[in-house]
């Protein structure tokens, strides 16, 4: 079968999910014909994604998140203004037309949408007779038995709206979950394991003498450096998405910042003693698969839900800032995380995904 991918480019998680699924499909004799990547204004397309996808990647303008001056939290007002100005709306209209044209040209058997919102608007504008299968942890919000994200805050309403719009005309919603739940056919929801790549599954983790961190929003770097000045004996490796930073910046002998490099990130994950992150779903799953103690610092509503969800299975602790002292305490504690069950759930992914994507 021929598959076309549409991927949200915000963050690392959707990108690694796309890589993992493409590898699964190819192992079973299927083809990914093209990748359409919705790129925001502040993110670079990582080199690892271009190299690993093994197929042409066509980039288009997609809505962007605008962060406050501290580069930590989303500025909802500025995000709204930026994405609704006439010039950007015109660009998004062009992106919608591009998505439609590429589907018509490639003639895929199935389109896989990794939580990108513009294909939903494309369905409202054009008639497309191709099955769409959407993938994302966020689709659990539509599941009646999911316990998180039930409040009526403004942020939650915006997230529900994004989830609703991205899923317009979807044939199936494959909701990625930390744990098994029953499917919800009424909402087209099939609950699925996280999508981890084979190289992650093949790693042999060990406890190293350093803490690993990942922060998509570079504003947290000041917090990390302040903590480091007070604890210079603790070795730290942090990955970030700072466009003008060198590939590796050694502040001193025990603190190093790295530009996002997927292979290098997994190497450091494999041997770290603990992991601290802004609670992106995918890297948390990678850490839990390797049975690493995790501390989660959510930067927006979606990450707050991820953090609460992971904490509910004793997969990590939640903090408000990058106070690594709490993570060090957590590493020393006895954890009550059912790693065996989580690992079995992860390892069931390939069979489940191939079945769902080839039976539409």
Number of C-alpha atoms within 10 A of each C-alpha: 15 17 22 23 25 26 23 24 26 23 19 20 19 24 22 21 20 26 21 21 22 22 20 20 20 12 11 11 9 16 17 23 17 21 23 23 23 23 20 20 12 13 15 14 18 17 11 15 17 15 10 15 20 15 14 12 17 15 18 18 19 25 24 18 19 21 19 15 10 12 16 20 18 18 15 16 11 14 16 14 12 17 18 14 10 11 11 16 16 12 16 21 17 14 21 23 16 17 18 18 12 16 20 13 8 13 15 21 17 22 23 23 27 24 25 26 24 25 24 21 17 20 19 13 13 11 9 14 11 16 17 25 21 25 26 23 23 24 26 24 20 19 22 10 12 13 13 14 23 13 9 10 11 11 15 17 14 14 17 19 13 16 21 16 19 22 26 18 19 19 17 21 27 25 24 23 24 23 16 13 15 11 16 16 11 7 13 18 22 21 23 27 25 25 27 24 19 14 10 19 14 8 15 9 19 14 13 15 13 19 23 23 26 23 25 22 19 16 18 21 17 12 13 18 15 12 16 18 11 9 13 14 11 17 17 20 22 24 24 21 21 20 13 7 12 11 14 14 14 12 10 9 11 15 21 15 21 21 20 23 16 17 12 13 19 17 13 21 28 22 20 24 22 24 28 26 24 29 28 25 25 22 21 27 24 21 23 22 22 21 22 25 25 26 30 28 22 24 23 15 18 18 17 20 22 25 26 21 21 24 17 14 15 16 27 27 19 21 18 10 16 24 17 23 11 13 24 17 9 17 17 9 10 7 13 10 17 13 17 10 11 20 17 12 18 21 17 13 19 22 10 14 18 15 11 14 20 14 7 12
